[in-house]
Amino acid sequence: MDEMNRNEVEITTYDRLLRAWENSMEMVRDYEMYSKRIEDEKVKEVFKQFAEDEGMHATKLRELLLEYRNKTPYNTN
């Protein structure tokens, strides 16, 4: 293995799933907060819907994350 490869940081599927899940959860919180601070009903409803949609994404990402963790060396239990 050459010097460049030994110093390379590997980002795994687990790492990407974890980051995507964390980002998705943050978006849920943001959209919920926006919907509570906006008076325009049309815009408020859009943010509420985005929060729900993103919550579904976060749920799916979490399921995948747990499945992946349970079938890889990351499972330390």
HELIX and SHEET records of a PDB file:
HELIX    1   1 GLU A    3  ARG A    6  1                                   4    
HELIX    2   2 THR A   13  ARG A   37  1                                  25    
HELIX    3   3 GLU A   41  ASN A   70  1                                  30    
END                                                                             
